[in-house]
Each structure stands twice: as structure tokens, then as C-alpha cells.
Amino acid sequence: MEQSIPHIDHYHNLYFIGIGGIGMSALARYFHNMRKNVAGYDRTETPLTMELVSSGIDIHYQDELELVPEEYRDIDKTLVVYTPAVPATNAQLNFFRSTGYRVMKRSELLGMITRSSFCFAVAGTHGKTTTSSILAHLLRETGVPITAFLGGISEDFNSNFLFEGTDYTVVEADEFDRSFLQLQPDVACITSVDADHLDIYGTETELLNSFIEFSRQLKSTGKLFVRNGLPISGITYGIEDDSDYCIRNIRIEHGTYIFDLGTPETMIEGVRFNKPGRHNLLNGLAAFAMAIQAGPPPYRLAEALETFKGVQRRFSYCIKEIKFIFIDDYAHHPAEIDAVFQAIQEMHPGKRVVAVFQPHLYSRTQDFAHEFATSLAKFDSILLLDIYPAREEPIAGITSRWLLDQIENPNKKIVNKENLVKEILSQKPQVLITMGAGDIGLEIPRLKKELEYAY
């Protein structure tokens, strides 16, 4: 049984197994910033791990004990952190567990860090990263001393980690593996509770019960914000409805939303926000409602909404020309694909839209095949990559071909990364959207370069 630890300050060495993960790398940056020794293992080199190495963190890519640096062999001074994505067969993890090291899940460590500050936690099956990034931006712009751990790379500070004080923390409350139950936030929000991670929860009801349990984790003086319509009690936010925080009178000018923002105390007119999609408007509203709890004037927060640049791979424009638009998004759930489709239709009506999608996880593809097929069929043409397995072993019969056969659209095709550009060009898109949570993100720089040249 893994042991609890009295205080993080006791440990001088932090060793991360799965250090290249977006959440793990933010924690690694935090402790490196705290002048701790930080090192780790990941199975593949990525731009994230390369950045960590360039900052002075020691990383290796083979699961071999002899590669663990000597100073991390001090059991008393070393804390080992791992992510649930690491397989149970990992030799280093098993060694540390069997020899008496303190070993903690990422979520446990994050919970410990946040307990000594005023904690903002963003939960939900969709929208966590964008909402928490907007929240970090709003607080930073209004001078609130924060530390933020993000699940994506903020375009406002080009990192998944922000350190500008320790009074307040901003974190994502991840429902995977029930990780968010390690948190005890002062202010939280729940953006959505759509069925997901059924490999963990089994049923949609169990997932909802876990979110309800999370809502009870708040401190006694805490505040919970929930999107209007969710079956969880809290302060509501929504669009053109009776929510406590509400966006009204929306119009679009040159790709920018302009609207009025109502709070329980006031109405702020003419607020501007530059990220497309009603789902992003809701994310911005949730972040605004949470940020007020730190004390900045509402009108200053409203001004800061306009300057939010975005998060990498969240409706990110890679090419934006009159004759060709290329957008990349992390969407990996049917509800997220629907949100991307809505945003494209609203911002680029009447354009021919080609979608490239990389399914993520065999279990998710199996659980939501009908919903995926329905969501993808809305696009003018669909190009499917093979399923990205992540932490999973294949499931017999569950393939991209199996999913493709269920999409009721004649313009559909299986593609591979090698011939992707050729297939895209043959489709003659006016708008190209790439979607998925796997390694499709690593292809975007190449696609952008080759498509810019072709157009």
C-alpha cells in the first residue's frame, strides 16, 4: 500500500514516471522552479520533454533501472510520482514500489500542493483545459498571484504552467481514474458530465455520481459553478437563459463575439471574446464567474476576456486565408466534435469542410461508435486515421474501418499519415479540420508547412 507523506518539503528529489504527460510536465516544472532535483522517464521524446530537458531536467526514454540518476537512489529524500497512464508492468515503477520509496499518483501530489493555497478547480468531461487557461489568463491580467497547472499549452504564456505567486492555484480536476477526488477546492466549476471513460466507470450513472462526489469535496465555504441544465446543484451559468451568470444579445463581427454579460449584481455590455464556438463562450463565462471570487473588478475581468489568445490544439487556426482555412482541435469525444462543427458553421458558413479524425482509445471508440458516426457524418468529407491506442491493448473487431462503415456519408476514407496531405488536397477543402487526442498533434507542423506550399 502506498504511503502518505507528511510534507513535500521533506523531499529534495522528485522522480516522474511518465514525465512527458501534459499534467506531469507541469508538476515537473513546478518543482524545478522550487529548486528541487527533478528527473524522469517517458517512453517517447516529444516537444514537451525536449523543453523540460532544455530547462535542465534529466529525462531518459528506456524503462531501465540503471538510467535512474544516482542521487535519486536516496530513498529518504526521493519522492516518486507516476501517472495512471503508465502500465503496471513498468520496471522502474515496480522497483520503487518494492524497495520502500514514497510513490504517489500525480493527482495525490496535486492535491497536496493545492491545499496550502486558495484553489480553483475546473471539472467536466469537456472544456477543462480551455476554461482553466482562460481563468489563469484573467487572474494574471488582473494581478492575482497565481500558480496554474494546465492540461494544454496556453498561447498567452506559451506553457502549461504559470508561476506568479502561491496565494492562488488553478488546476484541472480530472475525472479519469477519479483523480479529482484528491482535491479540496475553494471554488470549482463543472462544465459537462457527458458519458466518457466508461472503461473506468462502467456506466454513465457512475460517472455522474463521481462528479456529485467531487462537488462535495469543496471546502465548507466553497462555491460551485455548474453549466445550467446539469443535474448538479450550484451557481449556474449559461447563454440566453435564466442562469445566475448569463451571456445575452450575442452578435458576431469579423469573427469576434460581442455580447452582454449578466452577473447576480450587474450587467456588463459590449464584452468581446475571440474564440469561436458557443462551447468556448461558456468556457469563458465559467472562468469569468470563478475569477470574480478572487476579488478583481468584474469590468476588468471582462476586458481581459477580449485578450485571451487561446490554447494550442483548441480550435487553433493554423492557416487562415480567404481560399483555405486549416483548423486543429483536440476533440476526441462526439460532443466535442459537435461543438467544433457548430463553431465552423457559425464562423465559416457555406464552406466545404473536410474533417480528419484520429480516434483515441479502442474502448472509447467502441462505447461511442454510433455517436461518433453521427457527429462525423455532418462534415462534407471524412478522412479517418487508425485508432490511437494510448494506454490500451487492441479490442478485437474495433478498428477505424469498423467505425468508418457506420458513418452515413459517401465521402469517407481510411488514410495514413504518409499519404494524408495527398488525400487532403484531392478533397479540395475550403476548411480543413484535424481532430484527435493522440499523436495527430505532432503532424500539425508538417501539415501546415506542406499545405501552405500547396495553396
KACOR-V721595 format. One line per field, one symbol per residue. ss: DSSP state (h for helix, s for strand, l for the rest). phi: phi as a letter, one per 20 degrees, with the letter a starting at -180 (. if undefined). Layout:
ss = ???
phi = ???
This chain:
ss = lllllllhhhllsssssllllhhhhhhhhhhhhlllssssslllllhhhhhhhhlllsssllllhhhllhhhhllllsssssllllllllhhhhhhhhlllsssshhhhhhhhhlllssssssllllhhhhhhhhhhhhhhllllsssssssssllllsssssllllssssssllhhhhhhhllllsssslllllllhhhhllhhhhhhhhhhhhlllllllssssslllllllssssslllllsssssssssllsssssssllllsssssssllllhhhhhhhhhhhhhhhhhlllhhhhhhhhhllllsllllsssssllllsssssllllhhhhhhhhhhhhhhlllllsssssssslhhhhhhlhhhhhhhhllllsssssssslllllllllllhhhhhlllllllsssllhhhhhhhhhhhlllssssslllhhhhhhhhhhhhhhhhl
phi = .fefcfafgfdedddddnfefffffffffgfffemefcbacbfcecgfffffffeoeeccccecffefggfeeeffddddccdfffffegffgffffednffccfgfffffffffecedecddqfcngffffffgffffffdnefcdcddeaeffeclaebcccpdfccdceeefgmlgffeecfecccceacfgalffeencffffffffffffefffgefcddcfgofecfrfecadlbeffdbeclfbcclndfcbddddgdbcdemfdbdefofffgffffffffffgfeoffgffffffgfefepcgmclefeccdfebccccbfgbcgfffgffffffffecfmefddddcdgcnffffffcgffgffffffffbcddeffefledegdgnecffffgfeeebfebaeccffdffgffffelfecdcdcqdeegffefgfggfffgffe
